[in-house]
Amino acid sequence: MVPSRTAQQIPVVVLAGFLGSGKTTLLNHLLHRSGGSRIGAIVNDFGAIEIDAMAVAGALGDSTVSLGNGCLCCAVDASELDLYLERLAAPSAGIDVIVIEASGLAEPQELVRMVLASEHPGIVYGGLVEVVDAAEFDDTRAKHPEIDRHLALADLVVVNKIDRVAEAERVLALVRGLAPRAAVVPAAYGRIDPEFLFDCRPGEERVGQLSFDDLHEHGDRDGHLHTGYDSVSFVSGQPLDPRSLMGFLDSRPEGLYRIKGYVDFGPHDTLNRYSVHAVGRFLRFYPEPWAPSGDRLTQLVLIGSGIDAPALAEELDACKSDAPHADEHGMWGVLRYVRGSEDEPVQEP
Ligand SMILES: Nc1nc2c(ncn2[C@@H]2O[C@H](COP(=O)(O)OP(=O)(O)OP(=O)(O)O)[C@@H](O)[C@H]2O)c(=O)[nH]1
């Protein structure tokens, strides 16, 4: 039975959406714009290196926890999640809302089910937020028709990357049709009003329907979104050569949908590491100053279907360089993919 909500209970919101749709960007926006509300986050990475957790940890300190290396929806034992929920829901943590950022391949209904199944009296299911990449939406649906089912469960759908589409209204109308019970909001860089997070809580009746109708129907793991997907995790203490890495990225196979992480270009830029994101054919580098202390590492996660993981790891290995000096134009290829500013994205080359 679905427990009824009390004023003291902390809502737990599930934040889901396909690979690279902008979940971490949205979460970071909420963390910086939540005003007086304190958000706790549980971040679930598909790859073995917890890139998403690193991206939000700075903003959250000890109110972020990471559940890495595989989709939470397939956790055999949900007790780890319960443990984290308990920690974040402790009155001493002073948290007002908990957000579980699902991996981009997780089955949201499984996560909702896990939250509903939690017996912790201090929490209550706070709704499902689905993030949609407006630019990739048609292709993603064609490849993964299950996405429609995910949207139908949502309480809030953020149609993100609206800056990348010419026909925003068409995508919005399509999403509204697929998620008739949800609030549908367009966004660029996940910039939504944080109030939406508090307002998206489903009513008792809706939660009751979910637990009976939707959540138990698709328990078959073979039908999970991540079936057929592989990930490669690459770590190097040796810098990468920018020309070689661009050669790798320019020739990346179609199936390699998502790349994320941080790159050390050694002598080519001794001040910055480069956060890198590929989503489909979209590619961006974001220079950010190195921390004053700590190891300088390249850490990358590659996720795709039908990919030859060992061959990709070998190709990345071949990008390592121990040249002590930078060649003059070595970074040009990379810099073409550095954004001007948040509001002025670079043109797709
Ligand atoms: N142009 C544009 N880019 C965006 C927008 N939102 C996010 N991005 C970029 O899209 C890439 C992926 O964003 P993330 O927030 O990491 O996506 P994610 O859903 O957390 O990714 P996974 O956890 O790997 O599924 C990054 O390069 C973001 O800067 C947007 O509204 N417009």
The ligand as a Gaussian input file, in Angstrom:
#p B3LYP/6-31G(d) Opt

LIG

0 1
 N       23.196000      23.014000     -26.443000
 C       22.831000      22.500000     -25.256000
 N       23.628000      21.627000     -24.637000
 C       23.233000      21.137000     -23.441000
 C       22.014000      21.507000     -22.843000
 N       21.881000      20.833000     -21.664000
 C       22.986000      20.083000     -21.536000
 N       23.804000      20.256000     -22.594000
 C       25.080000      19.604000     -22.857000
 O       24.814000      18.220000     -23.127000
 C       25.894000      17.418000     -22.649000
 C       25.359000      16.320000     -21.739000
 O       24.777000      16.909000     -20.585000
 P       24.684000      16.136000     -19.188000
 O       23.981000      17.051000     -18.254000
 O       26.008000      15.597000     -18.802000
 O       23.740000      14.934000     -19.619000
 P       23.285000      13.667000     -18.713000
 O       21.863000      13.412000     -19.046000
 O       23.613000      13.909000     -17.281000
 O       24.206000      12.531000     -19.306000
 P       24.313000      10.968000     -18.840000
 O       24.372000      10.984000     -17.336000
 O       25.562000      10.481000     -19.467000
 O       23.106000      10.300000     -19.356000
 C       26.865000      18.385000     -21.970000
 O       27.839000      18.756000     -22.916000
 C       25.989000      19.576000     -21.638000
 O       26.691000      20.802000     -21.532000
 C       21.173000      22.446000     -23.539000
 O       20.055000      22.791000     -23.130000
 N       21.642000      22.890000     -24.729000

